[in-house]
């Protein structure tokens, strides 16, 4: 038993060291993981005209619905099939996760709107865009008001079956219900269709600058045209929406496109390019709690390459890349095996040390768990030995106890070997970084084609960088 207790005390000391090692690695990796997570989520922060930071979105989601195959009296729209993938690509470049639904019936359309909102529209700091491309229609209701409808694949033509149309088409009142079910603060509904915009206030105001008010809740709507207008199958609205996202929609050149800017841009461009046959409508729904903010797209800086005349020189170039010192590499490798080698551009050795360290550490932990299990069996065999009541049972229990002790001893020895191996790999990895240092670059003759002058930014902010290509 004394021997067993000694083994347990030693293993506790070893496990404390392993735990410390894991904690050190975890603490070192936390900043990297946080940056990676923010990049993946597409977290967006903007600055207002006074330079104050306004935090807007953690995630961005888009639902794209395209109806091209109509089956009940409407002409088909083959161009929709081409438009939806183009919009998907443009939105993905702005950090949106995109879901595409094609040719839904009324029941499918209703289900997909609800599913999308329930899954992606419940987090306040997310941004939603819901886009419909297909036929739209406006009807004069019995009490005199106009009501706009979007037309799913199975809705009949109202000129042939008005009752069937009303049971299958989706009214703007239903869209308003969806809009109010969303918990995300910013959502925009876009319709590449023409119908009456009866549920929202049509806007003519000049878009406001980015400010703290921008982050307040809003439900915005943009349509491709007004009542009784016709949208061509080759969509001007779609083309100009994509151009807007590329930067043309940033009418005030502040690096951002707000929902109001987008509506104003589409109204001007589509009206012009359609030769005044389409008049897009845009605005916010009539709700005092959902008409204060403004959805925002962030424009990526442009990059322009400036060519420099060719100049030859026989002088070897000076390696100006910032390379870590041997001590810095050793410190990094001590914190995380292989990291110093990576910083010194010794990628093969860095990968090797990372794999060896991780493998030996995992094997050590597995060995400890196996040893722990063996010790439990050994303790149980001791109890059985003391509880044995006759010579035969005592003999059997003694043999079982000896076997369990030997098994625990073997597991302990294996654990010791793996601990020594892990420590050795760690030490060798650190010494390798300290004495070998960063990779050396080969000299080559300077040539002006290796130099590039890049400018970044928009009309308000421009950054210039001189780069050398190795």
Secondary structure, 3 states (H helix, E strand, C coil): CHHHHHHHHHHHHHHHHHHHHHHHHHHHHHHHHHHHHHHHHCCEEEECCCCCEEEEECEEEEEEEECCCCCCCCCCCCHHHHHHHHHHHHHHCCCCEEEEEECCCHHHHHHHHHHHHHHHCCCCCEEEEEEEECCEEEEECCCCCEEEEECCCCCCCCCCCHHHHHHHCEEHHHHHHHHHHCCCCEEEEEEEEECCCCCEEECCCCCCCCCHHHHCCEEEEEEEECCCCCCCCCCHHHHHHHHHHHHHCCCCCCCEEEHHHHHHHHHHHHHHHCCCCCCCEEEEECCCCCECCCCEEECCCEEEEECCCCCEEEEECCCCCCCCCHHHHHHHHHHCCCHHHHHCCCHHHHHHHHHHHHHHHHHHHHHHHHHHHHHHHHHHHHHHHHHCCCHHHHHHHHHHHHHHHHHHHHHHHHHHHHHHHHHHHHHHHHHHHHHHCCCCCCCCEEEHHHEEEEEEECCCCEEEEEEECC
